[in-house]
Amino acid sequence: MNFRLPALVAFGLAAPVFAAETYRFDTVHSQVQFRVSHLGFSESEGEFHDLRGDFRFDRDDWSRSSCDVRIGVASLDLDDAAWNRKMLERDWFDVARFPDLRYRCLKVERIDAQRGRIEGELTLRGITRPVALDLRFNRAGIHKYSLKYTAGFMATTTIRRSDFGMVKYLPEIGDEIAIRLDIEGQREGVKRERKK
């Protein structure tokens, strides 16, 4: 009989399990930006400032990660007050009827140490479509100044605004919208360091 087996099992049960942990968005250091062709002359850029929700991230098993993000449409910023008002009207984001965008992660797949892919759903103007994000994990650790455990990511995707009923001025104003998210999140709960 192997007398070491019970001891190994007991050790395994006592060993810490690094499950998915919840992070709150650091909205000061998180950005939601998009770009769209403007008559072929340039790429116009916009940003949303009202980012709400949280995400769960498991560094050992990315498939256990998840997110539920809401973005306040009224926080749209195109660097021009008149354009901001125009884009919030019915033909565009229609903020009066649809004040929020929402993105839900349905599946997170790890490709390598830093890259992954998120399969999810985007709801915009009351229409929900599948949208995949290419994900890059930057780093996680104790923030030098806040002393909070922080995780950082960058994610990109491209959607078609016509898929969400936003068709005005097509094709002069581009249909494809390039989206980039730079995200920092602060871990909730007790600080717990990973073993080296």
C-alpha positions as CSV (number, residue, x, y, z in Angstrom):
1,M,0.0,0.0,0.0
2,N,1.2,3.5,-0.8
3,F,1.2,5.4,2.5
4,R,2.1,8.6,0.7
5,L,-1.1,8.7,-1.3
6,P,-3.4,10.0,1.5
7,A,-0.9,12.7,2.4
8,L,-0.8,13.8,-1.3
9,V,-4.6,13.9,-1.6
10,A,-4.8,15.9,1.7
11,F,-2.2,18.3,0.4
12,G,-4.1,18.7,-2.9
13,L,-7.3,19.5,-1.1
14,A,-5.7,22.1,1.1
15,A,-3.8,23.8,-1.8
16,P,-5.2,27.1,-2.9
17,V,-7.4,27.2,-6.0
18,F,-7.2,30.3,-8.1
19,A,-10.7,30.6,-9.3
20,A,-12.1,33.5,-11.4
21,E,-12.0,36.7,-9.4
22,T,-14.2,39.8,-9.8
23,Y,-12.7,43.1,-10.9
24,R,-14.3,46.5,-11.0
25,F,-13.4,48.9,-13.9
26,D,-10.9,51.6,-13.1
27,T,-12.8,54.1,-15.2
28,V,-10.0,56.7,-15.1
29,H,-7.7,54.3,-16.9
30,S,-10.1,52.5,-19.1
31,Q,-11.2,53.7,-22.6
32,V,-13.8,52.7,-25.1
33,Q,-12.9,54.1,-28.5
34,F,-14.1,53.7,-32.1
35,R,-13.2,54.8,-35.5
36,V,-15.2,55.2,-38.7
37,S,-14.4,56.4,-42.3
38,H,-15.6,60.0,-42.9
39,L,-16.3,60.3,-46.6
40,G,-13.0,58.5,-47.3
41,F,-11.1,61.6,-46.2
42,S,-10.2,60.5,-42.7
43,E,-11.0,58.2,-39.9
44,S,-13.2,60.0,-37.4
45,E,-12.7,58.9,-33.8
46,G,-15.1,58.8,-30.9
47,E,-15.1,57.7,-27.3
48,F,-17.6,56.7,-24.5
49,H,-16.7,57.8,-21.0
50,D,-19.5,56.1,-19.0
51,L,-18.3,52.5,-18.5
52,R,-20.1,50.4,-15.9
53,G,-20.1,46.8,-14.7
54,D,-17.4,44.3,-13.9
55,F,-15.5,41.2,-15.2
56,R,-14.3,38.0,-13.8
57,F,-10.8,36.7,-14.7
58,D,-9.1,33.4,-14.0
59,R,-5.4,33.6,-15.0
60,D,-5.1,29.8,-14.9
61,D,-8.2,29.0,-16.8
62,W,-9.4,31.8,-19.1
63,S,-12.5,29.8,-19.9
64,R,-13.8,30.5,-16.4
65,S,-13.7,34.3,-17.1
66,S,-16.7,36.4,-17.9
67,C,-17.9,40.0,-18.3
68,D,-21.0,42.1,-18.3
69,V,-20.4,45.7,-19.5
70,R,-22.8,48.6,-19.9
71,I,-21.9,51.8,-21.6
72,G,-23.9,55.0,-21.2
73,V,-24.6,56.3,-24.7
74,A,-25.0,59.9,-23.5
75,S,-21.3,59.9,-22.6
76,L,-20.4,59.9,-26.3
77,D,-17.5,62.3,-27.1
78,L,-16.6,63.3,-30.6
79,D,-14.6,66.3,-29.6
80,D,-17.4,68.6,-30.8
81,A,-20.6,69.4,-28.9
82,A,-22.8,69.8,-32.0
83,W,-21.7,66.4,-33.4
84,N,-22.3,64.8,-30.0
85,R,-25.9,66.1,-30.0
86,K,-26.4,65.0,-33.6
87,M,-25.1,61.5,-33.0
88,L,-27.5,61.0,-30.1
89,E,-30.6,61.6,-32.2
90,R,-33.0,59.0,-33.5
91,D,-31.2,58.2,-36.8
92,W,-28.0,57.4,-34.9
93,F,-27.7,56.2,-31.4
94,D,-31.2,57.2,-30.4
95,V,-30.3,57.8,-26.8
96,A,-33.8,58.7,-25.7
97,R,-35.0,55.1,-26.4
98,F,-31.8,53.2,-25.9
99,P,-29.7,54.9,-23.2
100,D,-27.2,52.0,-22.8
101,L,-25.0,49.7,-24.9
102,R,-24.4,46.3,-23.4
103,Y,-21.8,43.6,-24.0
104,R,-21.9,40.2,-22.4
105,C,-19.1,37.7,-22.7
106,L,-20.4,34.2,-23.4
107,K,-17.0,32.4,-23.9
108,V,-13.4,33.3,-23.3
109,E,-10.7,31.2,-25.1
110,R,-7.0,31.4,-24.4
111,I,-4.7,31.3,-27.4
112,D,-1.3,31.8,-25.7
113,A,0.1,33.4,-22.6
114,Q,-1.2,36.9,-23.7
115,R,-3.7,36.5,-26.5
116,G,-7.2,35.2,-26.4
117,R,-10.7,35.6,-28.0
118,I,-14.0,36.6,-26.5
119,E,-17.3,35.4,-28.0
120,G,-20.1,37.6,-26.8
121,E,-23.3,39.6,-27.5
122,L,-23.5,43.3,-28.2
123,T,-26.8,45.1,-27.7
124,L,-27.0,48.5,-29.5
125,R,-30.2,50.4,-30.3
126,G,-32.2,47.5,-28.8
127,I,-30.7,45.0,-31.3
128,T,-28.5,42.1,-30.1
129,R,-25.9,40.6,-32.4
130,P,-22.9,38.2,-31.8
131,V,-19.6,40.1,-31.6
132,A,-16.2,38.6,-31.0
133,L,-13.3,40.4,-29.5
134,D,-9.6,39.8,-30.0
135,L,-8.1,40.0,-26.5
136,R,-4.6,40.8,-25.2
137,F,-3.8,40.3,-21.5
138,N,-1.2,42.9,-20.6
139,R,-0.4,42.1,-16.9
140,A,-1.8,41.6,-13.4
141,G,-0.3,42.5,-10.1
142,I,-0.2,45.1,-7.3
143,H,-0.5,48.6,-8.7
144,K,2.5,50.7,-7.7
145,Y,0.5,53.7,-6.5
146,S,-3.0,52.5,-5.6
147,L,-1.6,49.3,-4.0
148,K,-4.6,47.5,-5.4
149,Y,-4.4,44.2,-7.3
150,T,-5.0,45.3,-10.9
151,A,-5.4,43.5,-14.2
152,G,-5.1,45.2,-17.6
153,F,-6.3,44.2,-21.1
154,M,-6.7,45.5,-24.6
155,A,-9.5,44.2,-26.9
156,T,-10.4,45.0,-30.5
157,T,-13.1,44.2,-32.9
158,T,-14.9,45.5,-36.0
159,I,-18.7,45.7,-36.4
160,R,-21.1,47.0,-39.0
161,R,-23.4,49.8,-37.9
162,S,-26.0,48.7,-40.4
163,D,-26.4,45.4,-38.4
164,F,-27.8,47.6,-35.6
165,G,-30.2,49.7,-37.7
166,M,-27.9,52.6,-38.1
167,V,-27.9,53.2,-41.8
168,K,-28.0,57.0,-42.4
169,Y,-25.5,58.3,-44.9
170,L,-24.3,54.9,-46.0
171,P,-22.0,54.4,-47.8
172,E,-20.5,57.9,-47.5
173,I,-20.0,57.5,-43.8
174,G,-18.4,54.1,-43.3
175,D,-20.4,51.0,-42.3
176,E,-17.5,49.3,-40.6
177,I,-16.7,50.6,-37.1
178,A,-13.3,49.7,-35.6
179,I,-13.5,49.4,-31.8
180,R,-10.7,49.3,-29.2
181,L,-11.1,48.9,-25.5
182,D,-8.2,49.5,-23.1
183,I,-9.3,48.1,-19.7
184,E,-7.9,48.2,-16.2
185,G,-9.8,46.5,-13.4
186,Q,-9.2,46.5,-9.6
187,R,-9.8,43.1,-7.9
188,E,-12.5,43.0,-5.3
189,G,-12.0,41.3,-1.9
190,V,-8.9,40.3,0.0
191,K,-5.6,40.6,-1.7
192,R,-4.2,37.2,-2.4
193,E,-0.8,36.6,-4.1
194,R,-0.2,33.8,-6.5
195,K,2.6,31.4,-5.9
196,K,5.7,31.9,-8.0
